[in-house]
Amino acid sequence: MIAKLQCVVLDCSDPVELSRFYRSLLGGVVNRPDPRWSLDEDWTTLHVEGGLVLAFQRVDDHRPPRWPDPARPQQFHLDLGVAELERAQEDVLRQGATVLDAGDGKRSWRVFADPAGHPFCLVRD
């Protein structure tokens, strides 16, 4: 092993807004003091139970991905496990997500975009 994952960083136009969106999905603490990072209007963090840290970095002229368009690829995505797919979908839509691929009603996952356009999947546990 060469390294361990410290955080996953998402580029966006509004770090605070996106950190709050993911807090509404995953819980956790926005901008908890951490000696590894300097927090400011261009860099926000979300510390989630279990040690996961998501970081949100302001990028001027952020161009969100267009899933599944290869001209503007997804760049990354998160798989988020849920107990009840329908209920979780309602919850993420209320928080500002949009549906990218609702599936056929038979599969165990659906694709959404966060408010900055990053794809993520809800996957039935």
C-alpha positions, 0 to 999 in steps of 0.5 A: 500500500502506498497511500490511503484515501483522505477524501474525495474531492468534487469540483463545483461552482458553490462548495457550501451548497453542494456540501449541504446537499450531501449532508442531507443525504449522508449526515455528517458535519460540514466544515469540521475543523481538520488540520489537513485542510484550510477551510474557506469560501473555495474549499468545504468539507463534509465529515461523514460517520465512519471516517469518510470525508468529501471535499468540495472545491470551487472551480471558476466556470465549472462545467458539469458532466453530462451523463452519459455524454462522452464529450463531457464525461461523469469524471467520477460517481458515488454509489450510495447504498439505501434500504428503500429505493423509492423512498430514497429517490423521493428524499434526494429529489426533495434535496435538489437532485435530478433523475438521469436514469430511472431504470426499468423498475426491475434493477436495483439502482438508479442514476441521479445528478447532484445540484452541481451536475455530478452523477451518483447512484442510489443502490438498494442494499 
